[in-house]
Amino acid sequence: MPDNSNQQSKTSKTLVIDANEFLYETIDQANGKATVVKFKLENPSVQVGDVLLILQGTDIQFHGFIGKIEDDYAWAADRQSSELVAGVH
């Protein structure tokens, strides 16, 4: 029987932020919408592979995986359905 004692179970977390409080820099955009964003990471428990969800009330503005974390900043991508306006906000 295999020994699984050294394997860790990775579960993705979802980081939910209100759109009015989300400060970000657009790294990539399509049709005026931010498809890749960079933002200051305030929660040290967030890891690569976690999900970023930006809500405006109950409407989803951005929903994507965090693909990179470096120097207290994270990058996330939503290339399909982003509604965030491109730019620095």
N, C-alpha and C positions, 0 to 999 in steps of 0.2 A: 504494500500500500504506500503511495507517495506521501512524503512529508511536506505538508503545506504550511508549516508553522512560520516560515519566513516570508510568506506572501502577504501583502497588504491589500485590503479591499479599498479601492479608490471610488469615492462617491462624489459626483459633481455637486457643487453648491450653486445657488442662484443669488447673485448680488442684484438687489432691486433698488433703483434710485428714481426719485421723482424728477421728471424732465425739467422742472423749474429750478432744481438744485444741482443739475448735472453740468459740470464744467468740463469741456473737452476741446481737443484740437482735432480737426479733420486731417487724417493722413491720406485717405483716398475717398473719392466721391464719384457719384454717377447721377446725372440729371439734377444737380443741385442738392442731392441728399448725401449725407456722410455715410459711407459704407465701411470705413475703417477709422476708428477713433483712438486717440491716446488720452488718458485721463490719470489724474493723481489718485493713487490707491491708498485709501485711508484705513482699510481693513487688512491687517497683516495675515489673516487666516485665508484670504482669497488666493487661489493658485491657478496656474495655467490649466485650462480645461474646464474651469468653472464658467458659468453663464452670466452674462451681463444683460439685465432687463431694465429698460428705461420706460417708465409709464407716465402718460399725461392723463391724469384721472384713471380711467379704466382702459384707455387706449394704449396699445403697445407702440412706442416710437422707435425702439431698437431692441433687437433680440439676437445675441450672438455669443460665440465662444470667446473667452479670453485666451489669446494665443501667445502672448509674451508679457513678461513682467521684468522690468529692469529699472534700477535706481528709483524705486517707489512710484513708478508709473506703469500702467498696464495698457495693452493694446487689445482691442476687440473688433471683430468683423461681423457685419450683417450685410451681406451683398445682395440679399433677395428682397427684403421688405423694410429697410430703414426709412424712417420718416424724419430723422434728425436733419436739420438744415446744415449744409456744409459751411465750414468756417471755423473760427475760434470763438468759443462760447464759454 
